[in-house]
Every structure is written in C-alpha cells, then in structure tokens.
C-alpha cells in the first residue's frame, strides 16, 4: 500500500493519528469528509494481500460493519463470513444458544481477517484529499500549549492540534505522554490457528468452557474455521509446539468433533491475555482509542468492536469542526466511552474468574442453562453485542 513520507521541514495538520491498524485507519476514514486535515502515521503500511489465510481473525459486530460499509471500508468482495448462531457449552452440561433469527437480525457478527480489513480501509483512504497516509517511525513528541509536534526518525516534523494514539496495547504515544495503565494479567495466552473442516459450519460459532481453558471455533468462508484456545500458562508452550496433526486432533477432540476432522492451514501462534486500562484517556490535544486505551479478555470477542465504537463517537464529536484538541470535548468523549468499556471489562473479567474457579462449576453451568431459557436476558445481551 502506497504511503507518503513527510519532507524534512515541518508539516502542519489538524489531527495526526499514530497507528494505522484497524482502529486508526477506521478513524481516519471516518474523519475523511470532515472539516479537519488529517494524517495517518504508520511504520508498516499494508502491502499486497497474500493468498494464505491470516491467523489474526476478529469478530466484527453488525453495527460496526454497517458503519464501515457506509464509509466504504467494508467492500462487497471482502473475504468475510457471517455468523448466524452461536452455541456455548459449559464443562458440566450447561449450554446457551444465540440465534440471529430469534433476535430478528440478519446475522450476529462477521468474521474476517485483520490484514484484509486493514487493506480495505487503506484502499478506501488512498488518494483522499483530506487525509495523508504517511509511512514513518515516531521518535519523540514536543508537547505544546495548543499544538504538539511529532519528531520522526528521518528528521521530519508533524505538528497537530490533536494527536490520537491508536497504536495498540503497548502504545508508544501513551508512554511518551507518561500515562500509566492498570493491568490485570490473566496468566493465560490465546493460542490461535486456522483449519479446514470435514463438516460444513453453516455460519455457526462454537465455544466450550473447559477445565483446561476456553475454546472457540469461529467460522470462515468455505469449510474453514479459526480457533482461539485461551490456555493456562503451563499449557501454552506445549500446545504451540505440537505437530500440526497432533494439534488438529487435540482441537477436534476438545470441540467434541462438532465439525468432524480438522486440518491445519496456518501454524499455531500465541498471544498473552491481559486486561489493560489507561488511567487517562485524554489530555489537551491528546486522546487514546482502542487497545491504546483499553483491552479486554477475548471471551466475548469485543476488543476490536470497543475500539471501533471509540472511533465512531470521536469522529462524530469532531465533525462539528473547531479546535479538535479542545479538552472539554475530549473529556466528554472519554466519559461517554468509559462506561461501555468498563461494563465489557467487568463482564469478561467476571466470566474468566467464573470459569477458572473449579469450585464454581454448578453456578457457571446452571447460569448458562438458565440464561438460555430467559428470552429477555438473551435479547439484552445480544443488543449490546451487535452495536
């Protein structure tokens, strides 16, 4: 993907977004027709798409997909799979089923590869007169009273009224601002891989709460799935090191042979599971969005969706024009978003604790089955998840 480099002299923008992944690129696209001059700064812009499957898979809520479609960032040819139902099983007979038809929805979610969605967003941004796509590595920030200046590794300088940190859980911009985080280490990792399946998945997602972790099957186009196996630290290395056939057999067995025999099409990878929350989300001329501000346990598949909802609200609040770095408006944004994030962190953290405590087996399995019988409760949970 083509991106510019800034010249040796200073270039001025209204808004500079640091980080061109999913959340940062989506925010840039949402701001593209607004009143501000925007730069999207990314060290590694997306290149041509590979034919192989990306092991970084996300579940996108229908509300966020509709938003991206409206921006032109979710094209019809995108390699994505709709989720029509979800089946959840406890470790002692508990069960819960969500069905889009019961909720009056066309689908519960969409599953797509990170690289393909990022590529689509950058394609939609290419050539847009209000947004500059810049390849570069930031090295320092000069914090000012009204504007801030980014210093890049090649000596270039970028001045902006608002810097947006969309550069992930280990945010460089957050660290430059000296903003601390509250961290809850789950002492788990998510082991991921993609498989071909013997049986058709029919657009159904599966999740099993087991005594050795939580296993999820996420449907991909064709007879393919992506899996996330939340695993204790003592199990991670062994699962990642297993030969492909042995790991496929283990995943098949753990999923109760729901989709028949599995064949790996991408190697295993693991990423640590931690809940983070920045102690400050905004300062004059600075805001954090997405994983730079918060991360959640992947149990509910809502991490990327929270980041998109950050971008949706921030873009809407900046659309009126004026100084984008004005602290009153940024504080209003943070206040409105923190409730949504806090509730999701509480839910996923509580579920993690509920399913990690062997003494709570009766409660967790009874709770799943009871929820399955309460239509109003299932509807309430789905309404939040599909936003």
C-alpha positions as CSV (number, residue, x, y, z in Angstrom):
1,X,0.0,0.0,0.0
2,X,1.5,3.3,-1.0
3,X,2.1,5.9,1.7
4,X,4.0,9.2,1.6
5,X,6.9,10.3,3.7
6,X,6.9,13.8,5.0
7,X,9.7,16.2,4.0
8,X,12.5,17.4,6.2
9,X,10.5,20.6,7.0
10,X,7.6,20.7,9.4
11,X,4.2,19.8,8.1
12,X,1.0,21.0,9.8
13,X,-2.2,19.0,10.3
14,X,-5.3,19.4,12.5
15,X,-5.2,15.7,13.6
16,X,-2.4,13.2,13.5
17,X,-3.4,9.6,14.1
18,X,-0.5,7.4,15.3
19,X,-1.1,3.8,14.3
20,X,-2.7,2.7,11.0
21,X,-4.2,-0.6,12.1
22,X,-7.9,-1.4,12.3
23,X,-8.9,1.4,14.7
24,X,-6.6,4.1,13.5
25,X,-7.4,3.5,9.8
26,X,-11.2,3.4,10.6
27,X,-11.0,6.7,12.4
28,X,-9.1,8.3,9.6
29,X,-11.7,7.2,7.1
30,X,-14.5,8.5,9.4
31,X,-12.8,11.9,9.5
32,X,-12.0,12.0,5.8
33,X,-15.0,14.0,4.8
34,X,-14.9,16.3,7.9
35,X,-13.5,19.8,8.4
36,X,-10.0,18.8,9.5
37,X,-6.8,18.0,7.7
38,X,-5.8,14.5,8.9
39,X,-2.6,12.5,8.8
40,X,-2.4,8.7,9.4
41,X,1.1,7.7,10.5
42,X,2.1,4.1,10.3
43,X,5.5,2.4,10.4
44,X,4.5,-0.6,8.3
45,X,1.7,0.3,5.8
46,X,-0.2,-2.8,4.5
47,X,1.2,-4.4,1.4
48,X,-0.4,-6.6,-1.2
49,X,-2.7,-9.3,0.2
50,X,-1.3,-12.8,0.4
51,X,-3.4,-15.8,-0.7
52,X,-2.7,-17.6,2.5
53,X,-5.0,-17.1,5.5
54,X,-4.2,-14.6,8.2
55,X,-4.1,-16.1,11.7
56,X,-5.3,-12.8,13.2
57,X,-9.0,-13.1,13.0
58,X,-11.6,-10.8,14.5
59,X,-15.4,-10.9,15.1
60,X,-17.0,-7.7,13.9
61,X,-20.4,-6.6,15.3
62,X,-23.1,-5.8,12.7
63,X,-23.3,-2.2,13.9
64,X,-19.6,-1.7,13.2
65,X,-19.8,-3.5,9.9
66,X,-22.7,-1.2,8.8
67,X,-20.6,1.8,9.9
68,X,-17.6,0.6,7.9
69,X,-19.8,-0.2,4.8
70,X,-21.1,3.4,5.0
71,X,-17.6,4.7,5.0
72,X,-16.6,2.5,2.0
73,X,-14.2,0.4,4.2
74,X,-16.1,-2.9,4.0
75,X,-16.3,-3.8,0.3
76,X,-18.7,-6.5,-1.0
77,X,-15.7,-8.6,-2.1
78,X,-14.1,-8.7,1.4
79,X,-13.3,-12.2,2.5
80,X,-15.7,-12.4,5.4
81,X,-18.1,-14.9,6.9
82,X,-21.4,-14.1,8.6
83,X,-22.2,-15.7,12.0
84,X,-25.9,-16.7,12.2
85,X,-25.8,-18.6,15.5
86,X,-23.6,-19.2,18.5
87,X,-23.5,-22.3,20.7
88,X,-21.9,-22.2,24.1
89,X,-21.2,-25.2,26.3
90,X,-20.1,-25.4,30.0
91,X,-17.9,-28.0,31.4
92,X,-20.7,-29.9,33.2
93,X,-23.7,-29.8,30.9
94,X,-24.5,-26.1,30.9
95,X,-25.4,-24.7,27.5
96,X,-26.5,-21.4,25.8
97,X,-27.6,-20.7,22.2
98,X,-27.8,-17.4,20.4
99,X,-29.6,-17.3,17.1
100,X,-29.8,-14.3,14.8
101,X,-33.3,-15.4,13.6
102,X,-34.7,-15.3,17.1
103,X,-33.3,-11.8,17.6
104,X,-34.7,-10.6,14.3
105,X,-31.2,-9.9,12.9
106,X,-29.7,-10.9,9.6
107,X,-26.5,-12.0,11.5
108,X,-24.9,-11.9,14.9
109,X,-21.4,-10.9,13.7
110,X,-19.0,-11.1,10.8
111,X,-15.6,-12.9,11.0
112,X,-12.8,-11.5,8.9
113,X,-9.0,-11.4,8.7
114,X,-7.2,-8.5,10.2
115,X,-5.0,-8.0,7.1
116,X,-7.9,-7.9,4.7
117,X,-9.9,-5.4,6.7
118,X,-6.9,-3.1,7.2
119,X,-6.2,-3.4,3.5
120,X,-9.8,-2.4,2.6
121,X,-9.6,0.6,4.9
122,X,-6.3,1.8,3.4
123,X,-7.7,1.3,-0.1
124,X,-10.7,3.5,0.8
125,X,-8.3,6.2,2.1
126,X,-6.0,6.2,-0.9
127,X,-6.0,9.4,-2.7
128,X,-8.4,11.1,-0.4
129,X,-7.6,14.9,-0.4
130,X,-8.3,15.4,3.4
131,X,-6.1,12.5,4.6
132,X,-2.4,12.0,4.2
133,X,-1.1,8.4,4.6
134,X,2.4,8.7,5.9
135,X,5.0,5.9,6.4
136,X,7.3,6.7,9.3
137,X,8.5,5.9,12.8
138,X,7.9,8.5,15.5
139,X,10.8,9.1,17.9
140,X,9.7,11.9,20.2
141,X,6.9,14.4,21.0
142,X,7.3,18.1,21.8
143,X,4.3,18.9,23.9
144,X,3.0,22.4,23.5
145,X,0.3,24.6,25.0
146,X,-2.1,24.4,22.0
147,X,-0.3,22.2,19.4
148,X,2.1,19.2,19.7
149,X,4.9,18.3,17.4
150,X,5.9,14.7,16.4
151,X,9.5,14.1,15.6
152,X,10.1,11.2,13.2
153,X,13.1,9.0,12.8
154,X,14.0,10.6,9.4
155,X,14.1,14.1,10.9
156,X,10.7,15.1,9.7
157,X,8.3,17.0,12.0
158,X,4.5,16.8,12.1
159,X,2.5,19.5,14.0
160,X,-1.1,18.9,15.1
161,X,-3.8,20.3,17.4
162,X,-4.8,16.7,18.3
163,X,-2.6,13.6,18.5
164,X,-4.6,10.3,18.6
165,X,-2.9,7.2,20.0
166,X,-4.3,4.2,18.0
167,X,-1.0,2.3,18.3
168,X,-2.1,-0.7,20.2
169,X,-1.8,-2.2,23.7
170,X,1.9,-1.2,24.0
171,X,1.2,2.3,22.8
172,X,4.3,4.3,22.1
173,X,2.3,7.6,22.3
174,X,0.8,6.6,25.6
175,X,4.3,6.0,27.0
176,X,5.5,9.3,25.6
177,X,2.7,11.1,27.5
178,X,3.7,9.3,30.7
179,X,0.2,7.8,31.1
180,X,0.2,4.8,33.3
181,X,-2.1,1.8,33.0
182,X,-3.9,-0.5,35.3
183,X,-3.0,-4.1,34.4
184,X,-4.7,-7.4,35.2
185,X,-2.6,-10.3,34.0
186,X,-4.8,-13.3,33.4
187,X,-1.7,-15.6,33.2
188,X,-3.2,-17.1,30.1
189,X,-2.5,-16.9,26.4
190,X,-4.7,-17.3,23.4
191,X,-3.5,-20.0,21.1
192,X,-4.8,-19.3,17.5
193,X,-4.7,-21.3,14.3
194,X,-6.9,-21.8,11.2
195,X,-8.3,-25.1,10.0
196,X,-10.2,-26.7,7.2
197,X,-13.2,-28.7,8.5
198,X,-14.7,-32.0,7.4
199,X,-18.3,-30.8,8.0
200,X,-19.8,-27.5,7.0
201,X,-20.0,-25.0,9.8
202,X,-23.3,-23.4,8.5
203,X,-22.2,-20.0,9.9
204,X,-22.3,-21.2,13.5
205,X,-19.7,-20.2,16.1
206,X,-18.9,-22.6,18.9
207,X,-17.5,-22.0,22.4
208,X,-16.6,-24.6,25.0
209,X,-15.7,-23.6,28.6
210,X,-13.4,-26.4,29.7
211,X,-11.2,-27.1,32.7
212,X,-8.1,-26.5,30.6
213,X,-9.3,-23.2,29.0
214,X,-11.9,-21.8,26.7
215,X,-12.0,-23.0,23.1
216,X,-13.8,-21.1,20.4
217,X,-14.5,-22.1,16.8
218,X,-15.1,-19.0,14.5
219,X,-16.4,-19.7,11.0
220,X,-14.5,-18.5,8.0
221,X,-15.6,-18.6,4.3
222,X,-15.9,-22.1,2.9
223,X,-15.3,-25.1,5.1
224,X,-12.8,-23.3,7.3
225,X,-12.6,-22.0,10.9
226,X,-10.3,-20.0,13.1
227,X,-9.8,-21.1,16.7
228,X,-8.9,-19.3,19.8
229,X,-7.9,-21.5,22.7
230,X,-7.5,-19.5,25.9
231,X,-4.9,-21.6,27.7
232,X,-3.2,-21.5,31.1
233,X,0.5,-20.5,31.1
234,X,1.6,-24.1,31.8
235,X,-0.2,-25.4,28.7
236,X,0.7,-22.8,26.2
237,X,4.2,-23.9,25.2
238,X,3.1,-27.5,24.7
239,X,0.1,-26.5,22.5
240,X,2.2,-24.2,20.3
241,X,5.0,-26.8,19.9
242,X,2.6,-29.7,18.9
243,X,3.0,-31.0,15.4
244,X,0.1,-29.8,13.2
245,X,-1.6,-33.2,13.0
246,X,-1.4,-33.7,16.8
247,X,-2.7,-30.2,17.5
248,X,-5.6,-30.6,15.0
249,X,-6.5,-33.8,16.7
250,X,-6.5,-32.1,20.1
251,X,-8.7,-29.3,18.8
252,X,-11.0,-31.8,17.2
253,X,-11.3,-33.7,20.5
254,X,-11.7,-30.6,22.6
255,X,-14.6,-29.4,20.4
256,X,-16.4,-32.7,20.6
257,X,-15.9,-33.5,16.9
258,X,-18.5,-30.9,16.2
259,X,-17.2,-30.2,12.7
260,X,-15.6,-33.6,12.1
261,X,-11.9,-33.9,11.3
262,X,-9.8,-30.7,11.2
263,X,-6.8,-30.0,9.1
264,X,-4.5,-27.0,9.9
265,X,-3.9,-24.4,7.3
266,X,-2.0,-21.9,9.4
267,X,0.5,-22.7,12.2
268,X,-0.2,-22.1,15.8
269,X,0.6,-18.8,17.4
270,X,0.0,-17.4,20.9
271,X,-0.6,-14.0,22.4
272,X,-0.7,-13.2,26.2
273,X,-4.1,-12.2,27.6
274,X,-4.1,-9.1,29.8
275,X,-6.7,-6.6,30.7
276,X,-5.4,-3.0,30.5
277,X,-7.0,0.3,31.2
278,X,-5.2,3.6,30.7
279,X,-5.5,5.9,33.8
280,X,-6.0,8.9,31.5
281,X,-7.7,8.7,28.1
282,X,-7.5,12.4,27.2
283,X,-5.4,15.4,27.7
284,X,-5.4,18.8,25.9
285,X,-4.6,17.8,22.3
286,X,-4.3,14.1,23.0
287,X,-6.6,11.1,23.1
288,X,-6.2,7.4,23.2
289,X,-8.5,5.0,21.4
290,X,-8.8,1.2,21.0
291,X,-6.2,-1.0,22.6
292,X,-4.0,2.0,23.5
293,X,-6.7,2.9,26.0
294,X,-8.2,-0.5,26.9
295,X,-8.0,-4.2,26.3
296,X,-10.4,-7.0,27.4
297,X,-10.3,-10.7,27.6
298,X,-11.3,-12.3,24.2
299,X,-14.1,-14.4,25.7
300,X,-16.8,-12.1,24.2
301,X,-14.8,-11.2,21.1
302,X,-15.5,-7.5,21.8
303,X,-12.0,-5.9,21.8
304,X,-11.9,-4.6,18.3
305,X,-15.6,-3.6,18.5
306,X,-14.9,-1.4,21.5
307,X,-12.1,0.3,19.5
308,X,-14.4,0.9,16.6
309,X,-17.1,2.4,18.9
310,X,-14.4,4.7,20.2
311,X,-13.6,5.8,16.7
312,X,-17.3,6.2,15.8
313,X,-18.0,8.5,18.7
314,X,-14.8,10.5,18.4
315,X,-15.4,11.1,14.7
316,X,-19.0,12.2,15.4
317,X,-17.9,14.6,18.1
318,X,-15.2,16.1,15.9
319,X,-17.4,16.6,12.9
320,X,-18.7,19.9,14.1
321,X,-15.3,21.5,13.4
322,X,-13.4,23.9,15.7
323,X,-10.3,23.0,17.6
324,X,-10.1,19.2,17.7
325,X,-7.8,19.2,20.7
326,X,-10.1,21.2,22.9
327,X,-10.1,19.4,26.3
328,X,-13.8,19.9,27.1
329,X,-15.0,17.9,24.0
330,X,-12.3,15.3,24.6
331,X,-13.4,14.8,28.2
332,X,-17.0,14.4,27.1
333,X,-15.9,11.7,24.6
334,X,-13.9,9.8,27.3
335,X,-16.8,10.0,29.8
336,X,-19.3,8.5,27.3
337,X,-16.9,5.7,26.2
338,X,-15.6,4.7,29.6
339,X,-19.0,3.2,30.7
340,X,-19.2,0.9,27.7
341,X,-15.6,-0.3,28.2
342,X,-15.9,-0.7,31.9
343,X,-19.0,-2.8,31.6
344,X,-17.4,-5.1,29.0
345,X,-14.2,-5.4,31.1
346,X,-16.3,-6.3,34.1
347,X,-18.3,-9.0,32.2
348,X,-15.3,-10.6,30.5
349,X,-13.2,-10.5,33.7
350,X,-16.1,-12.0,35.7
351,X,-16.6,-14.8,33.2
352,X,-12.9,-15.5,33.2
353,X,-13.0,-15.8,37.0
354,X,-16.2,-17.9,37.0
355,X,-14.8,-20.4,34.6
356,X,-11.3,-20.6,36.2
357,X,-12.6,-21.5,39.7
358,X,-13.2,-25.2,40.0
359,X,-15.5,-24.6,43.0
360,X,-18.0,-22.6,40.9
361,X,-18.9,-25.4,38.4
362,X,-22.5,-25.7,39.5
363,X,-23.0,-21.9,39.3
364,X,-21.5,-21.4,35.9
365,X,-23.3,-24.3,34.2
366,X,-26.6,-23.5,35.8
367,X,-26.2,-19.9,34.9
368,X,-25.6,-20.8,31.2
369,X,-28.6,-23.0,31.1
370,X,-30.8,-20.5,33.0
371,X,-29.8,-17.7,30.7
372,X,-30.8,-19.9,27.7
373,X,-34.3,-20.1,29.0
374,X,-34.7,-16.3,29.6
375,X,-35.5,-14.7,26.2
376,X,-35.4,-11.2,27.6
377,X,-32.0,-11.6,29.0
378,X,-30.6,-13.2,25.9
379,X,-32.1,-10.3,23.9
380,X,-30.5,-7.7,26.2
381,X,-27.1,-9.4,25.9
382,X,-27.3,-9.6,22.1
383,X,-28.4,-6.0,21.7
384,X,-25.2,-4.8,23.3
385,X,-23.0,-7.2,21.4
386,X,-24.4,-6.3,17.9
387,X,-23.9,-2.5,18.3
